[in-house]
Amino acid sequence: MGKTFSRRAALQGVGAVTATMLTSSLSNRIEAADTQIGAALKGRVNHSACRWCYGSIPFEDLCKAAKDIGMQSLELTGPSEWETLKKYDLTSAIGWPEGNQWGNGMGLTSCFNNVKNHDALVALYEDLIPKAAKAGVKNLITFSGNRNGLSDEDGLINCKKGLQRIMKTAEKHDVTITMELLNSKVNHKDYQCDHTDWGAALCEMVGSDKFKLLYDIYHMQIMEGDVIATIKKYHQYISHYHTGGVPGRNEIDDTQELYYPAIMKAILDTGYKGFIGQEFIPAKSDKIASLKQGVLICDV
């Protein structure tokens, strides 16, 4: 034919077309966020958002906006906020101890992998679990803490010992204690529960259906990648999901490397009935518009 047709050229052409199609599809969803305000969501995904990402917005205003969007939850909220959520027919998909409840320097960097914390943590969660159950909050967040020289094996053993002490109360009140997977590469240096297989091993060791993992898609894309395959492999250990754009943890639109509609479909295909929590930090000035956009992108 007078011209050399190379496999590389053909693949490049297909790749360009595919990339254009994906970008166009996601762009259509983003435009829909601006044009379909108030439109009914599909009902397959339970939508939530993390309160801390919208700290500049008064809580009741955020509740009103969430309700208008069609969301069911504002999460990472504590007991002092749960009554306000009820006022707007919202729940907290995952609750947490409020700042002054942690005490003694405990929290994200010092938690269940440090046996010195166990008595205080047990007292904290024994008090918080019944309050969560009464408010209809089905998940409570917890953390491993930083390694601080602790081996991964010893971290598992220490976490198991502490967590097993609160499982009877969690089981009695039907509240799941959910440990968050975080990246230790960019945001949370030295954090121990930074790989899904470590978290899954801990779930097996604790041995209760009321201890599971929060799979943060942003964090695990940074640490592991292979998000959809990991979700399929470990979904039985996961009780909650968080979103976030990579890189930067901003909007989950076509400025970042993850394609959230496919991830959401994979999550639903596992039979998951829980919540999807938006946990990106809006970079745009209209934070509520960004939240609407994220919800619609994930509403598959």
GIHUBEL-V421060 format. One record per residue. N is the residue number from 1. RES is the residue in one small letter. PHI is phi in degrees with one decimal (none if undefined). OMEGA is omega in radians with two decimals (none if undefined). NEAR is the number of other ideal C-beta (glycine too) atoms within 8 Angstrom. Layout:
N:RES:PHI:OMEGA:NEAR
N:RES:PHI:OMEGA:NEAR
//
This chain:
1:m:none:3.06:3
2:g:91.0:3.13:2
3:k:-132.6:3.12:4
4:t:-86.3:3.12:3
5:f:-102.5:-3.06:6
6:s:-98.0:3.09:6
7:r:-61.4:-3.14:5
8:r:-61.9:-3.14:6
9:a:-63.1:3.14:8
10:a:-62.9:3.14:9
11:l:-64.8:3.11:8
12:q:-62.7:3.12:8
13:g:-65.4:3.11:8
14:v:-61.5:-3.13:8
15:g:-61.5:-3.14:8
16:a:-64.8:3.13:8
17:v:-63.6:-3.14:8
18:t:-61.9:3.13:8
19:a:-60.7:3.12:8
20:t:-64.0:3.14:8
21:m:-63.4:-3.14:8
22:l:-64.1:3.13:9
23:t:-63.0:3.13:9
24:s:-62.7:3.14:8
25:s:-60.5:-3.13:9
26:l:-69.7:3.10:13
27:s:-61.4:3.10:9
28:n:-62.5:3.11:8
29:r:-65.7:-3.14:12
30:i:-66.3:3.09:13
31:e:-62.2:3.13:8
32:a:-62.9:3.13:10
33:a:-62.8:-3.14:14
34:d:-87.5:-3.01:9
35:t:-102.5:-3.07:6
36:q:-114.3:3.11:8
37:i:-58.2:-3.14:8
38:g:86.9:3.12:4
39:a:-65.3:-3.11:6
40:a:-67.0:3.04:5
41:l:-79.2:-2.99:10
42:k:-75.3:3.06:7
43:g:89.4:3.14:5
44:r:-87.4:-3.11:6
45:v:-114.5:3.01:12
46:n:-89.5:-2.96:10
47:h:-97.4:3.12:16
48:s:-140.7:3.05:15
49:a:-148.8:-3.13:17
50:c:-82.1:-3.09:13
51:r:-55.3:-2.99:13
52:w:-64.7:3.13:6
53:c:-71.5:-3.08:12
54:y:-127.5:-3.04:12
55:g:-62.7:-3.14:6
56:s:-79.4:-3.13:4
57:i:-98.5:3.08:10
58:p:-51.4:-2.98:5
59:f:-58.1:-3.13:9
60:e:-65.8:3.07:8
61:d:-64.4:3.10:8
62:l:-66.6:3.08:12
63:c:-59.9:3.13:14
64:k:-61.7:-3.13:9
65:a:-64.2:3.12:11
66:a:-60.2:3.13:14
67:k:-63.7:3.13:11
68:d:-62.9:3.13:8
69:i:-69.1:-3.10:10
70:g:105.8:3.14:8
71:m:-79.2:-3.14:12
72:q:-111.6:-2.96:9
73:s:-154.3:2.83:16
74:l:-124.9:-2.93:15
75:e:-111.2:-2.95:14
76:l:51.6:3.05:11
77:t:-116.6:-3.10:11
78:g:-113.5:-3.05:10
79:p:-52.9:-3.11:10
80:s:-69.7:-3.11:5
81:e:-105.3:-3.02:12
82:w:-67.5:3.11:13
83:e:-67.7:3.09:7
84:t:-64.4:3.09:10
85:l:-59.6:3.13:14
86:k:-59.5:3.13:11
87:k:-56.7:-3.12:7
88:y:-105.4:3.12:11
89:d:57.4:3.08:5
90:l:-118.3:3.02:13
91:t:-123.2:2.99:9
92:s:-110.5:-3.08:15
93:a:-59.2:3.03:14
94:i:-148.6:-3.11:16
95:g:-98.3:3.09:16
96:w:-151.4:3.03:9
97:p:-68.6:3.10:8
98:e:-68.0:-2.97:8
99:g:-45.8:-3.08:5
100:n:-78.6:3.11:5
101:q:-80.9:-3.10:9
102:w:-61.8:3.11:10
103:g:66.6:3.01:8
104:n:53.9:3.10:6
105:g:74.2:-3.12:6
106:m:-79.1:3.13:11
107:g:147.9:-3.02:8
108:l:-62.7:-3.05:9
109:t:-89.3:-3.13:10
110:s:-141.9:-3.04:10
111:c:-142.3:-2.91:14
112:f:-71.4:3.12:15
113:n:-80.0:3.08:13
114:n:-107.8:-3.05:11
115:v:-63.0:3.12:7
116:k:-65.8:3.13:4
117:n:-87.1:-2.89:14
118:h:-59.9:-3.11:12
119:d:-60.6:-3.13:6
120:a:-68.3:3.12:10
121:l:-67.5:3.10:14
122:v:-61.4:3.12:11
123:a:-61.6:-3.13:8
124:l:-61.8:-3.07:13
125:y:-75.9:3.06:14
126:e:-63.4:3.08:9
127:d:-80.9:-3.02:8
128:l:-79.7:-3.08:13
129:i:-58.6:3.11:14
130:p:-62.5:3.10:9
131:k:-64.7:3.11:9
132:a:-63.5:3.14:14
133:a:-59.8:-3.14:11
134:k:-62.8:-3.12:6
135:a:-87.4:-3.13:12
136:g:78.9:3.12:7
137:v:-89.9:-2.95:13
138:k:-95.4:3.13:8
139:n:-131.6:3.00:14
140:l:-126.0:-3.09:15
141:i:-80.3:2.95:12
142:t:-148.8:-3.04:12
143:f:-138.0:3.04:14
144:s:-79.7:-2.93:11
145:g:96.4:3.11:14
146:n:-78.0:-3.13:11
147:r:-66.9:-3.08:11
148:n:50.7:3.12:7
149:g:88.4:-3.13:3
150:l:-75.5:3.08:10
151:s:-69.6:3.11:6
152:d:-63.1:3.11:9
153:e:-65.4:3.13:6
154:d:-67.5:3.07:9
155:g:-61.9:3.08:14
156:l:-60.8:-3.11:12
157:i:-62.1:-3.12:9
158:n:-65.2:3.12:13
159:c:-61.1:3.14:14
160:k:-57.1:-3.09:11
161:k:-59.4:-3.11:10
162:g:-71.8:-3.08:14
163:l:-66.0:-3.14:14
164:q:-61.4:3.14:10
165:r:-70.7:-3.13:8
166:i:-110.6:-3.06:14
167:m:-68.8:3.13:13
168:k:-61.5:3.12:6
169:t:-68.3:3.11:11
170:a:-62.3:3.13:15
171:e:-66.0:-3.13:10
172:k:-59.7:-3.05:6
173:h:-99.7:3.10:10
174:d:57.4:3.10:7
175:v:-119.6:-3.12:13
176:t:-94.4:3.02:12
177:i:-85.8:-2.92:15
178:t:-121.9:-3.12:15
179:m:-90.7:-3.08:17
180:e:-83.7:2.97:12
181:l:-84.8:-3.11:15
182:l:-128.4:3.09:13
183:n:-83.2:3.08:13
184:s:-105.2:-3.09:10
185:k:-91.4:-3.04:7
186:v:-117.1:-2.93:4
187:n:-99.5:-2.99:9
188:h:-129.8:-3.09:12
189:k:-53.5:3.03:6
190:d:78.2:3.11:9
191:y:-61.1:-2.98:16
192:q:-84.8:-3.12:14
193:c:-81.9:-3.02:14
194:d:-114.6:3.05:13
195:h:-138.4:-3.07:9
196:t:-63.0:-3.11:14
197:d:-67.2:3.06:7
198:w:-65.2:3.11:13
199:g:-63.1:3.11:14
200:a:-64.4:3.10:11
201:a:-62.1:3.11:9
202:l:-65.8:3.09:15
203:c:-57.5:3.12:11
204:e:-63.3:-3.11:7
205:m:-70.2:3.13:9
206:v:-66.2:2.99:12
207:g:73.0:3.10:5
208:s:-132.1:3.09:9
209:d:-68.4:-3.14:6
210:k:-98.7:2.92:11
211:f:-127.1:-3.13:14
212:k:-144.2:-3.04:14
213:l:-115.5:2.92:17
214:l:-99.0:3.13:15
215:y:-87.6:3.12:14
216:d:-89.7:-3.02:13
217:i:-62.7:3.09:14
218:y:-58.8:-3.08:15
219:h:-64.4:-3.08:15
220:m:-77.4:2.98:14
221:q:-63.7:3.13:12
222:i:-68.8:-3.05:10
223:m:-80.8:-2.94:11
224:e:-125.5:-2.94:9
225:g:66.4:3.06:4
226:d:52.4:-2.95:6
227:v:-60.3:-3.05:12
228:i:-65.0:3.12:9
229:a:-63.3:3.13:7
230:t:-66.2:3.11:12
231:i:-60.2:3.14:14
232:k:-62.4:-3.08:10
233:k:-74.3:-2.97:7
234:y:-115.3:-3.00:14
235:h:-58.6:-3.11:11
236:q:-67.4:3.14:4
237:y:-99.3:-3.00:10
238:i:-108.9:3.12:13
239:s:-111.7:-3.10:9
240:h:-160.4:3.13:15
241:y:-130.2:3.00:14
242:h:-121.1:3.07:15
243:t:-103.5:3.04:15
244:g:165.3:-3.13:13
245:g:-76.4:3.10:15
246:v:-118.7:0.00:11
247:p:-85.3:2.96:6
248:g:99.8:-3.14:7
249:r:61.6:3.10:11
250:n:-105.7:-3.06:11
251:e:-50.6:-3.10:13
252:i:-94.2:-3.09:14
253:d:-98.5:-3.07:10
254:d:-83.7:3.02:7
255:t:-90.7:-3.03:6
256:q:-130.5:-2.89:12
257:e:-92.4:-3.12:5
258:l:-97.6:3.08:11
259:y:-107.3:-2.97:7
260:y:-66.4:3.10:11
261:p:-55.6:3.13:12
262:a:-67.7:3.12:8
263:i:-64.6:3.14:13
264:m:-62.8:3.12:13
265:k:-62.8:3.11:9
266:a:-64.1:3.10:11
267:i:-63.2:-3.14:12
268:l:-63.2:-3.14:11
269:d:-64.1:3.09:7
270:t:-77.8:-3.08:9
271:g:92.4:-3.10:6
272:y:-62.3:-3.12:9
273:k:-119.0:-3.09:4
274:g:-83.7:-3.05:10
275:f:-104.8:2.95:13
276:i:-108.6:-3.10:13
277:g:-98.3:3.05:16
278:q:-71.3:3.13:16
279:e:-132.3:3.00:12
280:f:-101.9:3.11:15
281:i:-96.6:-3.08:6
282:p:-59.3:3.09:12
283:a:-91.7:-3.13:7
284:k:-83.4:-3.06:8
285:s:-68.0:3.13:3
286:d:-90.4:-3.05:7
287:k:-66.1:3.14:12
288:i:-67.9:3.08:8
289:a:-62.2:3.09:10
290:s:-65.0:3.11:13
291:l:-64.8:3.08:15
292:k:-58.0:3.12:11
293:q:-59.8:3.14:15
294:g:-62.5:3.12:14
295:v:-62.2:-3.11:16
296:l:-67.7:3.08:13
297:i:-61.6:-3.10:14
298:c:-87.4:-3.07:15
299:d:-86.1:-3.05:11
300:v:-88.7:none:9
//
